[in-house]
Amino acid sequence: MGLQELIGSLGDNPYFGAGFGLFGLGIASAILRRGVVIGTVLFRRHYMTTLEVPCRDKSYQWLLTWITEKGAKKTQHLSVETKFTQIETGKIITKHEFIPSIGEHFFWYKGSWIKVDRSRSEKTVDFNLSMPFETVTITTIGKKRDLFYTILNEARELAVEKTAGKTIMYTAMGSEWNIFGHPRKPRPLHSVVLDEGLTDDIVNDVREFMTCSDWYIDRGIPYRRGYLLHGPPGCGKSSFITALAGHLQLAVCVLNLSERGLSDDRLNHLLAVAPENSIILLEDIDSAFVSRQDSEKVRSAYDGLTPVTFSGLLNCLDGVASTEARIVFMTTNYPERLDKALIRPGRVDMIRHIGYCTRHQLEVLYTRFYPEQARSVSVSFAQSVLELGSDMSAAEIQGHFQLYKHDPVGALEDMNNLRQGRTAVWQAQGTGNVTNNRGLCTIASASVNKSKGYCMLTSPINNVRPSEMVHNVNSLSGITKKGYQTLKYNVFSDITTKKGYHGLSSGYLGRSKTYNSTGIGYLTNRRYDNTSSYNRLLS
């Protein structure tokens, strides 16, 4: 049989014809399917515009909020975010916000259909946020890149509008900055009272720096500014920086140099990616680095980690890889502990002391709390405080005024609160709070001077250092030249040494006389002048 006859016989075979037809149909379908895929790819590449926004991008949350409020506001597929918002009165309220859920959403915007695809990868986790990695992809038909610019700008403006007039605090999370807490109502600059002229001095310097970038660039000077505020605790260093940020509409980025896991590289990265228009705050800069003798004690805390080194900090502030367009504020209670290399010009350009209240500050503080009072009253208050002979911080004065919110006369006449607050417990010197059954407890409204009280007490009471005992307390009820009379509520426990309260152990005093199982309580009309009880308590 020839080839021609074979082909003819196959053509007459219905099974072969059907099989060949199916084969041809399959090839045609595959070609068509491949053509559709290629055509779709070419169409998407040349006639569609796609924008991908990962969750690590700063505009990610802005975009989700914009899509909910301006874009796919009619979508029925939502996720909830619970936020805390501060209203004008300062009260914090809970607010639930809906955002598009995982999946696809469609909406019409400015003459174009837009597809939003929010996807989540369960296998990939953003360690900075401790959340699954998410991506929002926006797609529209046509070459409309300008449309996406418009959307992003509107999303940014919407976010700025929500935080307008508020101070935003950032904290470092991993290698990124995240908003800490909620945007807060800015603190008025005049609410932080510094010495005369000091506020204007710092504010004018920061404002001038922010407006003269060209001057730095033209002269080849790195465009950055460093400030060091030092002084005793409670005098307003951190409060002033927060108020300054609110006054100049800046954010505050709080960076803890003692954080475990913070390395030189990460510190440099954090300074480089700090949010625009922000102040970088390094509080208690003196405590960031331990001394040589203490290094072994903290080695275990950093085991396996690389802490920030002093040279690394110097290079971040003013090194080859240091960033520009940056404002750094440092605070310290002990400026004498700082290395000269840290505070040299270029790293710290302005150093200012914020100390205890001066006469000017006392007068201004009184006037601010009681504006209806005459100026002569504020002058009298300042004079009364100065006559106490003890330095007072702004926090102590403010605490005094809080006890007399609506009583300016009481704030002026009752100086006992300020006197005992400064000399009785010595909280500002690091001894901490004194609570019941621990050392001196509840010494409110009392008086002890060198001739009537603990003039010979040199042994520590719990954690109170000998140099910070109650040598100069001016008022402890019931203490006269006869010793202790009606000393209630003041419990001394765990005093067993022979210095100070001689012979006082476990509630026993002197000649086997027990007065309360916790130490001294209710010593009424008794005098102890022998060597087995209160040695030298008479004067």
Secondary structure as UniProt FT lines:
FT   HELIX           3..12
FT   HELIX           14..47
FT   STRAND          48..54
FT   TURN            55..56
FT   HELIX           59..66
FT   HELIX           67..71
FT   TURN            73..74
FT   STRAND          78..86
FT   TURN            88..89
FT   STRAND          92..100
FT   STRAND          103..109
FT   TURN            110..111
FT   STRAND          112..126
FT   TURN            127..130
FT   STRAND          131..141
FT   HELIX           145..163
FT   TURN            164..165
FT   STRAND          169..173
FT   TURN            174..175
FT   STRAND          176..179
FT   HELIX           189..191
FT   TURN            196..197
FT   HELIX           198..210
FT   HELIX           213..218
FT   TURN            219..220
FT   STRAND          224..230
FT   TURN            233..234
FT   HELIX           237..247
FT   TURN            248..249
FT   STRAND          251..254
FT   TURN            257..258
FT   TURN            260..261
FT   HELIX           264..272
FT   STRAND          278..282
FT   HELIX           285..287
FT   HELIX           292..294
FT   HELIX           295..298
FT   HELIX           300..302
FT   TURN            303..304
FT   HELIX           310..318
FT   TURN            320..321
FT   STRAND          326..332
FT   HELIX           335..337
FT   TURN            340..342
FT   TURN            345..347
FT   STRAND          350..353
FT   HELIX           359..369
FT   TURN            371..372
FT   HELIX           375..387
FT   HELIX           394..402
FT   TURN            403..406
FT   HELIX           408..413
FT   HELIX           416..423
FT   HELIX           427..429
FT   TURN            430..431
FT   TURN            436..437
FT   TURN            450..452
FT   TURN            455..456
FT   TURN            462..463
FT   HELIX           466..468
FT   TURN            471..472
FT   TURN            477..478
FT   STRAND          479..480
FT   TURN            481..482
FT   STRAND          483..484
FT   TURN            502..503
FT   TURN            506..507
FT   STRAND          508..509
FT   TURN            510..512
FT   STRAND          513..514
FT   TURN            517..518
FT   TURN            531..532
FT   TURN            535..536
//
